Amino acid sequence: MEESKDVSLDGIRKLLKELLVENLSLEDIQPEDIKDDEILFGDGLGLDSLDAVEIVVLLQRNFGLEVKDMKQGREIFYSIDTLARYVHGNMKK
């Protein structure tokens, strides 16, 4: 069955939130606490440059995607929504 083609944007958002909470040691935060449009870095969720590196690894490990251009990465990593749209648009179908 070709489930990867049918992965919804909402499903990707949910999975990304779960991956961030599990892998970035976000204490006292549940995946459902993260808003889709919440800024991930700085005053938003509070992620830092080390977390950005971990997100790159998570994208590679879970979706087979690489972000090589960090200028592009800043746009992609802005929020769960921008991250999910990148994953959804670049997943191998």
N, C-alpha and C positions, 0 to 999 in steps of 0.2 A: 504494500500500500504506500502511496506517495504522500505521506502526511506533511512533509516539509513544505510542499506547495501550498497547503491549506492553512498554514500557521497565520493566525490573524494578528493584526497590529496590537489588539488588546492582549492577546496571549503572550506576545513578545514583551509588552510592557510589564505584565505580571511576572514573567520569568526573569526579566532584568532586575526588577525590584528584589525578588527572592535571592538572586545571585549576589547583588550588592550587599544585602544584609548579611548573608552567610559568609561572604568572602572578605568584607572590608571591616569587620569587627565594629559594626554600627550598634553599639550597646543601647539598650532601651528604645530601639526603633524596630517596628514591625514593617514588613513590606507594604501593608495597606496604609501605613502612616505617610508614605512618600507620595506626594502629589505628582501627577504626570508632568505638570509644567513647572515644578519646583526647581530652582537653580541648584545644581549638584555641588558646585564648588563655592568657596568663600562664604558669604553670608547666608547662602541657601542651606543645603544639607551639611555643609562644612567639610567637604572632601578636599584633599590636598594633592600635590603632585605625585606622591607615592601611590595614592589611590588611583590616579589617572593611569599609572603604569599597570596596576592590577586590573583595571578595566580593559586595557589593551589585551592583556593575557586572557581575561575572561571571554572577550569577543573572539579571540583566536581559538581558544579551547572549545567553546560551546557553539560557535557559529561558523568557524573556519574563515573569519574575516580579519583583515589586518588594516590598521590605521598607521600609515607611514608618515604622512604629512601632519605635524602637530598643529599647524595653523588650521587645517581642516578638522583636526581632532578637537580643538576648542569649540568649534561649531557643533560638532557631533555630540560632544560630551556636555552640552549646555544643560539638558534636562533629560528625564526618562523619555519624554516624547521625542526629542530629537535623536536620541540614541536608538529608540525602537524603530523610528522611520528609517534610519540608516541601515539597521539590521534587516528590516523587512525589504528594503529596496535592493539590498546587495546579497541576500541569501542565494545560494546556488539552488536553482529550481530543477 
